[in-house]
Amino acid sequence: MEIWINPACSKCRSALTLLDAEGADYTVRKYLEDVPSAAEIRDVLERLGLEPWDITRTGEAVAKELGVKEWGREPADRERWIEALSAHPKLIQRPIITADDGSAVVGRSEEAVRDALGRG
């Protein structure tokens, strides 16, 4: 199990606290320092069952600078979003937990983190 975190994020810290309390075996990836490649983002999106616009933090300053709220949300627009997430990792919703069964969840709630724990 791997968790993508921003240490400054309270939701990330809460997820780590819960994982620790449950004795989970996991690896931390500080994704602002160890930036995911476009290929890694594609893989996580597939595991999540989501599109890149679903995990984009559109309220971030860089999102406003890029104008992402106005970007298309069709299959043809997908790569533009993925490249933006890789180039500007602050845009990636957090925390993202990849489970050993090949799935992933956005762990913004205790329920989501527990769901990831249940997947192993």
C-alpha positions in Angstrom: 0.0 0.0 0.0 1.3 3.5 -0.9 -0.1 6.8 0.2 0.5 10.0 -1.7 0.6 12.9 0.7 1.4 16.5 1.3 2.7 16.7 4.9 1.0 20.2 5.3 -2.4 18.7 4.5 -4.6 17.9 7.5 -6.5 15.2 5.6 -3.2 13.5 4.8 -2.1 13.6 8.4 -5.5 12.2 9.5 -5.1 9.3 7.0 -1.6 8.5 8.3 -2.8 8.5 11.9 -5.6 6.1 11.0 -3.3 3.8 9.0 -0.8 3.8 11.9 -3.6 3.1 14.4 -4.7 0.1 12.3 -1.1 -1.2 12.0 -1.2 -0.9 8.2 2.0 -1.6 6.2 2.4 1.3 3.8 4.9 3.5 2.0 4.6 7.3 2.1 5.2 9.3 -1.1 5.5 13.0 -0.7 4.2 13.7 -4.2 5.2 17.4 -4.2 8.9 16.2 -3.9 8.7 12.9 -5.7 6.4 14.1 -8.5 4.4 11.4 -10.3 5.0 11.0 -14.0 2.2 11.2 -16.5 2.3 7.4 -16.7 2.0 7.0 -12.9 -1.0 9.4 -12.9 -2.7 7.4 -15.7 -2.1 4.3 -13.7 -3.6 5.8 -10.5 -6.6 7.2 -12.5 -7.3 3.7 -13.8 -7.0 2.2 -10.3 -9.3 4.9 -9.0 -11.8 4.6 -11.8 -11.7 8.4 -12.2 -10.8 11.0 -14.8 -8.0 13.5 -14.3 -10.5 16.4 -13.7 -12.0 14.3 -10.9 -8.8 14.5 -8.9 -7.8 18.1 -9.8 -7.8 20.7 -7.1 -9.4 23.5 -9.1 -9.2 26.0 -6.3 -5.4 26.1 -6.2 -3.7 29.3 -7.5 -2.0 27.4 -10.3 -5.3 26.0 -11.4 -6.7 29.5 -11.7 -3.5 30.6 -13.6 -3.9 27.8 -16.0 -7.7 28.3 -16.3 -8.4 24.6 -15.8 -12.1 25.2 -14.9 -12.6 26.2 -18.5 -10.8 23.1 -19.9 -12.8 20.5 -21.7 -13.8 17.3 -20.0 -13.9 14.9 -22.9 -11.7 11.9 -23.7 -9.7 14.1 -26.1 -8.9 16.5 -23.3 -7.6 13.8 -20.9 -3.9 14.1 -21.7 -3.9 17.9 -21.2 -5.2 17.3 -17.7 -2.8 14.5 -17.0 0.2 16.6 -18.2 -1.0 19.5 -16.0 -1.2 17.2 -12.9 2.3 16.0 -13.5 3.8 19.4 -14.2 1.9 21.0 -11.2 1.5 18.3 -8.6 -0.2 20.7 -6.2 -3.2 20.2 -8.4 -3.5 16.5 -7.4 -6.2 15.7 -4.8 -4.8 14.1 -1.7 -4.3 11.8 -0.1 -4.4 9.0 -2.7 -4.0 5.5 -1.3 -3.1 2.7 -3.7 -4.1 -0.7 -2.2 -2.3 -4.0 -2.8 -5.3 -5.4 -4.7 -4.6 -3.0 -7.5 -7.3 -0.5 -6.6 -7.0 3.0 -5.2 -9.0 5.6 -3.2 -8.9 9.3 -2.5 -8.6 9.1 1.3 -10.3 12.4 2.3 -12.5 10.7 4.8 -12.1 8.1 7.5 -14.5 5.8 5.5 -12.3 6.0 2.4 -9.2 5.2 4.3 -10.9 2.3 6.0 -12.1 1.1 2.5 -8.4 1.1 1.4 -7.4 -0.8 4.5 -10.1 -3.4 3.7 -8.6 -3.9 0.2 -5.2 -4.8 1.6 
